[in-house]
């Protein structure tokens, strides 16, 4: 089936077409992704954050698919993927990415992870190494470097004074520093609410030490691009200093979903990195 890649009607609407695909994991879960771009081109895989659907990457699918084969992934219990009873720990999340990559063919892929997607991508690297990778783009989350990030004050758990719908609406709106269309924010909130509360909580409680992520990112000699806000500037500086294949950029005055808040700048930075370091 073909699907449009539009955010919503209005000034931020966009044209484009992607194709829906599903595959079944080794533990029997049906997972969804969309695919756009020229057949046979180099492949970019986009992994979203906590409770988010793959279509939050729509602008990047639109921009990158002019030249590359672009996959926007819905992790289990997110987007249009099946809500499975289990599999919300790093090992299974990394395995899901491995099985997705296997369905795409034998060529190396560029993995792009945002927020929780950074941890999912690094879980993949920790388990499977980098033989199937052309590079990594890690967007606005810790990679286990020092200094540790300051814990968030955002209330993720609903209670008697904060219904889940209100909590999620606040969370979604809080991801952006720049005004986004109300209809699009409502659609994104509804998509995020599809992830059941118990699963959402499990995804926020990854049972591994910070060194798990650091070991993964330093285990690869493929090019790494770490693009973050100032809260991760210390980690970016240390990664650039100690990882011979890493480049870092710190963006200011921008929200957590920085690839939406300033899509043109984000896209330019990533495509420049790809041209210089990944597929020259």
N, C-alpha and C positions, 0 to 999 in steps of 0.2 A: 504494500500500500504506500502511496506517496502522501507526504504530509508537508504543509507549508511551514516555513521557518519564520513566522512573524511573531513579534512580541505582542502586539495588539494593534487595532486600528488607531491611527493618529500619527503624531509627528515622529514617533520612534518605530513605526511599523517597518518591516523589511520584507523583501521578496526572496524567494528561493524555494527549493524543493529538496527534501531528503526522503530516504526510503526506510520504512520500518523493518526491523529484523528481530528475530528471537532465537535463542539457543537454550538448550537444557544442560545444566551443570551436572557434574559427576555425582552430586547428591540429589539430583532430581528436581531442581528448581528452574523455572522458566524465566529467563532474564531478557530484557529488551535493550536494544540500542538502535540509533538511527545512523544511516550511512549516506554521505554526499560526496561529490567530487569525481574526478576522472578515474575510471577503472585503470588499474596498473600504476597509478601514481603512488608516491610515498605516503604512508599512513600516519595520521595523528589520532590518538585516542584521548578523549576528554572525560575526566572523572569528576563528578560534582561533589559538593560538600554534604554535611549532615542534613538528612531528610530531603535534600533538593533533587529535582528531576534533571535529567540530562539536558532538557531544552533551555535551561538557564544559560547554556553556552550558545544560544542561537546566533548571536552576532559573530562569534568566532567561527561557527560552522559556515556562515555566509561568507565571511572574509577569507578563511583558509581554504575552502573547497574550490575556489577558483583555480588553485594550483595543486592542492593535495587531496588525498582521500581522507575524509574526516569522519570519525566515529564519535558520537555523543552517547555515553553509557548511562543506563539507569541501574545502579547497584540494587541488590535485593532489597525489597520493601520500599523502594524509591521509584518515582516516575511510574512507568507501566510494567515494571518487573513484579514478579510474584512476591507476596508477603509470606515468606517461609517461616516455619516455627523455630528455626535455629540458623546459625551461620553468621552471627554478628560480632565475631571476634577477629583479630587480625589475620590468623591463619586462613580462615575460610574466605575472607574478603580478598586477600591476596590471591588465593586460588581461583576465585571467580574471574579476576582480571587475567590470570594466566590462561584460563579456558576461553575467555573472550578473544585474547590475542591469537590463540590457536585456531579459532574459527576464521580469522581474517587472512590466513595464508602464511607463507614461510618468511616473508620479508620483515626486517626489523621495524619497529614502530617507535614513534615519539610519544611518550606518556606524559600527559598534562594533568596534574591533580590540584584541586583547590580545596582549602580548608580540611575537612576530614578526608577528602580525596587525596591530600598529600600523604596522610598516614596509610591509606589503602594502597597507594602506589608504592610506598616504601615497604609495606608488608609484602607486596609482590617481589620487590627486589631482594628482601631479606630471605625469602624462601627459594626463589627461582634464579637469582642472579641477573645478569644484564645481557645474556647472549641474544635475547630477542629484542633488545632495545637499541634504538639509534640515539636516544638521549632522554633527559628528564626535564620537565618544567614544573616547578613546585611553587604554588601560589598561596601566600599569606597563611602559613601555619608553621609551627615549630618543626624543626628537623632534628631535635634532640641535642643541638649544639648549646653552648653556654652563651649568654645567660638564660636561665629558664624564663619563660614568659610569665607575666603577672596574671594570676587567676582572674577569669572574667567575673564581673559582677552581675552579668545578665541572668535573671532567674529562669532556668530552663524547665523546672519542675512545677507543674500546675498545683494549685491548692485551693482551699475554700475561698480565698480572696483573689485568685488569679486563674480563671478557667483556661483550659488548654487552648481554646480558640484565640483568646486574648493574648496569651503568652506567645503563641506562634505568630500572630499578626505583628506584635511588637518586635519579635525577633527578626522577622522578614524585613520590616521597615528599617530596623536598625542596621541592616547590612549595607545600607547605601548612605553616602554623604550627599548625594545629589538627587533631586526630585525625579522619581520614576512614575510612569502612568498608573493611576489608581487601579484601573481594570487589570493591568498586568500584575501589580502587587497582590490583588485579590486572587488572581489565578495561581500565583506562586504560593500564596498562603494555603490555598485549598490543596495544592499538590503536596506541600510539606505535611499537612495534617493527615495525609493518607498513610504515613508511617506511624504505626501504632505506638502509643506512649511507652509501653514496656520495651519495645525495640529501640525507640529513640533514646531511652535511658541507657540501654546496653551499649549503644554506639558511642556514648559519651564516657564510658567506663572501660576503655581498652586496657586489659589487664597485663600490661608489659611496662618495663622501666623505660625511661627516656633514652637510655643507651641503645635500645632496640632500633630506634629510628636513626640515631647517629651512626651506628654500625652499618646500617643499610646504605645510607647516603655516601659514606666513605668507602663502601665496598666496590663501588662502580668507578671505572675509568672512562665511562661515556660522558659526554658533555652535560653539565647540569646548569640550569638557569633558575635562580631563586629570586622571585619577585614578590616584595612584601611591603607592608606599611611600617612606620617607624617603630612600632612595638616589637618588631623582630629585627631591628637594625643591628643589634649586637650579635645576634646569631648570623646575620648576613655577613658582617665583617669577619667573623671567625671562620665561616665557611669559605669565603673568598681567600682568606689568608692560608688556610690549611688544606684545602682540596684543590689539587692542581688543575682540575678540569671544570671548576665551578665559576660562574659569573653571577653577580648579584646586582639588583636594582632596588632601591628604596623609594617608594612613591609617597608623596605627602598630600594632605588635604583630600583624601579619598576614602571611600568606605571599604569594608571587608570584601564585598563583591566588586573588586576594583576593575575586573574585566568587563563589567556592566557600566559602572560609574564613568569610566573613561575608556570605552572600547577602542577608539582609534589609537590612543597612545599604547594601550596594552598590546593590541594587534601588531602595531609597528615594531615594538620592542621584541615580541616573540618571533615575528617573521624575520627580523634582522638577525636574531640569534640562530634561527634555523639556517638561513642562507650562509652565515659565516662558520658555524660550528657543527651543524648536523648533516645537512645535505647540500654541500657546496656546489 
